[in-house]
Amino acid sequence: MKKIKVLIADDHEIMRVGLATMLETDAAIKVVAEAADGAEAVRKTLQLHPDVVVMDLMMPEMDGSEATTKIKAAAPDTKILLLTTFGTSDGIAHALDAGAEGALLKSAASIDILKAVKRIAEGDQVVSDEVREFLAKAPPVPELTERQRQILKSITEGLTNYAIATRLGISEDGVKRHVNAIFLKLGVESRAEAVSLAFRKHLLKM
């Protein structure tokens, strides 16, 4: 019987070891590699061609969302199961949009993670009810353009429209139009709300 080759990507060694030990209790699964960050996950996926990558969403260097995007672009047949905590909905949504086949909470029962890996390898999609409810309650914020991120960053620093215009070398009217567009995208009505959301959703780190 051909085994399901799995790569585990998580920046916590104890989590990687625990997942590997649990997954290999099933004779149908073989853990072929581990990765401590998203960049390593992409590199090892392209080298080893696993059937499934069990991907932590929050990792240094490159997060699980970006790693998923890169893996799906270069190796679209590789299946990806996201494991996440209730941090930000944006990373989960972006990774699912990029083609991840599943998403479970890290607190999911071992048997549920095991079943999800096998189902995903067979071509199913597995998104837990908890993740679906989380995405429904906290829908992801639309991505901002590079200019909009620059202006939002300036707003978080307390700069006026005039000061932002001077910093970026654009007109004050242009700044006002960008600020209005940012407010519209974020669903906020004030600079204070925009600043709060920027920090809460990690918008300036995307």
C-alpha atoms as one frame of an Amber mdcrd trajectory, in Angstrom:
protein
   0.000   0.000   0.000   1.319   3.434  -0.955   1.754   5.596   2.133   0.629
   9.222   2.398   3.798  11.313   2.577   3.414  14.186   5.065   5.546  17.250
   5.790   4.945  19.029   9.112   5.611  22.773   9.282   5.530  24.401  12.724
   7.967  26.680  14.529   7.541  24.775  17.813   9.597  21.573  17.944   7.361
  19.979  20.550   4.371  20.455  18.229   6.239  18.945  15.261   7.364  15.939
  17.295   3.905  15.422  18.741   2.223  15.593  15.338   4.781  13.277  13.747
   4.392  10.707  16.511   0.619  10.863  16.330   0.402  10.688  12.531   2.765
   7.725  12.242   0.554   5.632  14.511  -1.419   5.138  11.297   0.217   2.645
   8.960  -1.039   4.602   5.940   1.025   7.704   6.787   4.747   8.451   6.632
   6.186  11.755   7.881   8.974  12.569   5.408  10.174  15.906   6.808   9.680
  18.736   9.266  10.083  22.490   8.778  10.474  25.243  11.382   9.205  28.114
   9.227   7.320  28.824   6.038  10.386  29.297   3.860  11.754  25.912   4.904
   8.346  24.357   4.288   8.327  25.668   0.716  11.889  24.526   0.072  11.383
  21.008   1.456   8.043  20.619  -0.311   9.687  21.303  -3.661  12.507  18.889
  -2.811  10.495  15.989  -1.365   7.055  16.315  -3.006   4.926  15.307   0.011
   1.280  14.454  -0.545   0.135  16.633   2.368   1.702  19.547   4.232   0.370
  20.079   7.764   0.967  23.821   8.054   1.033  26.042  11.122  -0.395  29.431
  10.187   1.766  31.626  12.444   5.484  31.085  11.803   8.579  33.314  11.559
  10.382  34.230   8.335   7.346  33.321   6.225   3.910  32.585   7.662   1.690
  29.691   6.691  -0.507  31.832   4.463   2.393  33.000   2.289   3.962  29.530
   2.286   0.656  28.063   1.120   0.484  30.560  -1.736   4.021  29.699  -2.874
   3.538  25.944  -2.571   0.256  25.989  -4.480   1.839  28.058  -7.256   4.819
  25.703  -7.624   3.314  22.335  -6.629  -0.476  22.549  -7.028  -0.997  18.824
  -6.428   0.370  19.067  -2.878  -2.492  19.220  -0.379  -2.322  21.599   2.573
  -3.969  21.290   5.987  -3.763  24.451   8.090  -3.527  24.215  11.855  -4.315
  27.469  13.580  -5.317  29.218  16.774  -7.873  32.003  16.985  -5.539  34.833
  16.003  -6.528  36.699  12.858  -9.050  35.485  10.318  -7.142  37.104   7.457
  -4.328  34.562   7.327  -6.776  31.658   7.335  -8.904  33.211   4.606  -5.922
  34.077   2.413  -4.476  30.561   2.736  -7.827  28.982   1.868  -8.171  31.355
  -1.071  -4.688  30.297  -2.202  -5.859  26.696  -2.349  -5.372  25.098   1.074
  -7.666  22.092   1.312  -8.354  22.241   5.026  -8.179  24.165   8.284  -8.481
  22.891  11.840  -7.767  24.375  15.234  -4.525  23.287  16.861  -6.660  22.169
  19.790  -8.493  19.640  17.588  -8.476  16.047  18.766  -5.646  13.903  17.404
  -8.105  11.598  15.678  -9.673  14.571  13.860  -6.284  15.764  12.586  -5.457
  12.224  11.491  -8.765  11.842   9.660  -8.344  15.262   8.030  -4.911  14.356
   6.643  -6.293  11.165   5.103  -9.404  12.843   3.700  -7.384  15.683   2.174
  -4.968  13.198   0.610  -7.999  11.571  -1.026  -9.144  14.873  -2.497 -11.673
  16.075   0.084 -11.806  19.499   1.717 -11.909  19.664   5.506 -12.648  22.944
   7.290 -13.830  22.533  10.876 -17.071  24.093  12.093 -15.072  26.194  14.573
 -12.978  27.720  11.799 -16.057  28.367   9.645 -17.797  30.108  12.557 -14.693
  32.188  13.279 -14.446  33.349   9.674 -18.149  34.228   9.674 -17.853  36.282
  12.879 -14.572  37.986  11.949 -14.473  38.296   8.156 -11.046  39.102   6.723
 -10.155  42.672   5.867  -9.544  43.392   2.166  -5.885  43.794   1.253  -4.577
  47.329   0.976  -2.373  48.624  -1.817   1.236  49.514  -1.045   0.372  53.233
  -1.086  -2.588  52.653   1.222  -0.357  50.741   3.657   2.125  53.628   3.608
  -0.634  56.090   4.417  -2.165  53.840   7.088   1.259  53.500   8.718   1.560
  57.294   8.724  -1.872  57.563  10.313  -0.799  55.168  13.090   2.149  57.526
  13.698  -0.269  60.417  14.208   0.608  62.353  11.045  -1.843  64.846   9.550
  -2.857  64.673   5.890  -0.511  67.589   5.172   2.407  65.802   6.872   1.633
  62.568   5.007   1.502  64.435   1.694   4.896  66.007   2.436   6.414  62.672
   3.446   5.165  60.812   0.362   5.526  63.628  -2.154   1.877  63.649  -3.203
  -0.892  66.230  -2.937  -2.957  66.680   0.196  -6.095  65.997  -1.860  -4.512
  62.746  -3.004  -3.925  61.761   0.623  -7.553  62.548   1.453  -8.759  60.303
  -1.382  -6.512  57.461  -0.164  -7.682  57.915   3.429 -11.318  57.730   2.321
 -10.568  54.584   0.317  -8.817  53.027   3.330 -11.779  53.821   5.595 -14.144
  52.289   3.045 -12.082  49.097   2.706 -11.690  48.675   6.457 -15.279  49.563
   7.258 -14.277  52.304   9.707 -15.302  55.927  10.085 -12.380  57.535  11.914
  -8.603  57.573  12.152  -8.822  56.108  15.658 -10.853  53.141  14.388  -8.414
  52.648  11.499  -5.430  52.653  13.872  -7.131  50.193  16.232  -7.976  47.829
  13.373  -4.490  48.127  11.869  -2.892  46.882  15.063  -5.566  44.303  15.845
  -5.418  42.768  12.367  -1.644  43.199  11.871  -2.344  45.042   8.634   1.074
  46.662   8.404   2.919  43.315   8.625   1.204  41.720   5.610
